[in-house]
Amino acid sequence: MTTAPPAPSSTRDPAPLEGHRPGSRAYRRTLLGLAAGGLANFSLLYYVQPLLPQVAAHYDVSAGASAQVLSVTTAAMAVALLAVGPVADRFGRVEVMRWSLLASGVLGLASAFAPTWGSLLALRGLAGVALAGLPAVALAYLREEMHPGAHARANAAYIAGTAVGGAVGRLVPGPLAALGGWPLATEVLSITTLLAAVALWALVPRSARFTPRPLRLGSVLTGTASAFRDPVVALLCAVGFASMGTFVGVYNAVAFRLEAPPFSLGHAVTLVYLAYPVGIVTPSVAQLLARRRGRGPAVVTGLVLLAVGVGVTVPPSVVAVVAGLGVLTVGFFCAHSLVSGWAVDRAHRQGRGTAQASSAYLFAYYVGSAVMGAVATHVWEDAGWAGVVVLATATTAVAVTAAAVAARLDRPARPGGQRGLVADR
């Protein structure tokens, strides 16, 4: 007697055998829900960046110490990412993303009322653990549920949502803080995160092509770490560490530079973050560049732009700083949008866990943010903007080298022994 196939995990818009195709209702709902989640996730993570001078004054800490309010969150995210992959393999991608946004929104609201510097850091650290859930599994979910021909486009749409979140997190807090102090900005962005959780809950279908795996202590401790055994994934993680470190380090330090002479912008320092929204369209452009020139050269091009942007910020001119940050932002999102998907794709082709590869990349990415973001503010205190430029240039050089080597290694053999660059998928 033939046994009927198991029912899909959701009766709403179940994924066809080959995955959701572009234009389908489920495809649109998924991208909208994940874009909303990415927007809220990244805005709640980074909204403190333009407010570092105000946070330092409110809690009476130094410029270098104030960066801890961002670094503790990204460091906690990095540690949590080591466990999120195996947890998502057991309980499901969508479930983890839902609870991630809900918990981070609640913790964000609590941090608005933190009475002491220590309590603020503790709440921001817990929020980092909660925030890890969505980015850790979003790309793995897209890899599993989308049609193979739509992976690159879906990844770009999700990364664009995170770019919007980064823009909101840097542009909105300044005006809100001018009205009601930095706690008002915290409250508004935390409520936005809770609304995004509702949207993700309502829009994103449950996984239809996901098979739960047993949750073992060993897999929680070592599952994500095993992704580093692949040399290409390890190199891509190095790119994430160095490029994100450069990006966050420059953005952390520039707030203090623009509050100091000869700029002395005060609350108007937020206006410099108008350079950030250019990153929103970059992922789609990066995908076109990768299809024409290959993924490796496209990533290197983005990283070169990152370095150029750092150099443009050197003159003591607001116009130069904004222009430099714009170029830097384009370069960063070009590289990140490609490398994040590349790591997952490489793991898929090698028969390794895609969630683990995504978590490994993001672990390195957020460690870079935590470490270099804090280092850059201390370098600013000790060596001024020239020191920040030297630091950023050095870390970008590391990223370029790692990307070039990864592209060389990730060339599958062709007939006749030749090797060709893997196309973006």
FENZIZI-V573661 format. One line per field, one symbol per residue. phi: phi as a letter, one per 30 degrees, with the letter a starting at -180 (. if undefined). psi: psi as a letter, one per 20 degrees, with the letter a starting at -180 (. if undefined). burial: I if it has 24 or more other C-alpha atoms within 12 Angstrom, else O. Layout:
BEGIN
phi = ???
psi = ???
burial = ???
END
This chain:
BEGIN
phi = .ddddddddbdchdddecjdcejdddddddddddddddededdddcddedceedddddchbddddddddcddddddeeddddcdeddddccjddeddeddddddddddddddcddbddddddddddddddddddddceddddddccdedcedddeddddddddddddddccdeedddddbiddddddddddeddddddddedcddddcbccdcdcceddddbedddddddddddddddddedddddddeddddddddddcdddhdiddedddddddedddddedddddddddcjdeedddeddddeddedddddddbddddddddddededddddddddddddddddddcicddddddddddededdedddddddddddedcbidedddddddddddddddddddddddcbddcejidbbddddb
psi = pppqqqqqipiolqprhirpqpiqghgggghgghggghggghhhgjhigijghgggggjlrrgghhihhghhghghggghhhhhghghhgiqgggggghgggghgghgghhhjphrgghghghhghhggghhgghhighhghhhiqqhijggggghgghhhhggghggihhhhghghhgkrhhggggghghhghhhggggghgpqqpikpoqqqoqghhghighhhhihphggghhhhggggghggghgghghhghgiirqjglhchihhhhjihhihigiggghhhghhhhiqgghgghgghghggghghhigqmphgggggghggggggghggghghghggggggghjkrphhggghgghghghggggghggghhhhghhjahhhgggghgghhhggggggggghhhloqprpjirqqppqq.
burial = OOOOOOOOOOOOIIIOOOIIIOOOOIIIIIIIIIIIIIIIIIIIIIIIIIIIIIIIOOOOOIIIIIIIIIIIIIIIIIIIIIIIIIIIIIIIIIIIIIIIIIIIIIIIIIIIOIOOIOOIIIIIIIIIIIIIIIIIIIIIIIIIIIIIOIIIIIIIIIIIIIIIIIIIIIIIIIIIIOOOIIIIIIIIIIIIIIIIIIIIIOIIIIIIIIOOOOOOOOIIOOIIIIIIOIIIIIIIIIIIIIIIIIIIIIIIIIIIIIIOOOOOOIIOIIIIIIIIIIIIIIIIIIIIIIOOOIIIIIIIIIIIIIIIIIIIIIOOOIOOIIIIIIIIIIIIIIIIIIIIIIIIIIIIOOOIIIIIIIIIIIIIIIIIIIIIIIIIIIIIIOOIIIIIIIIIIOIIIIIIIIIIIIIOIIIOOOOOOOOOIIIII
END
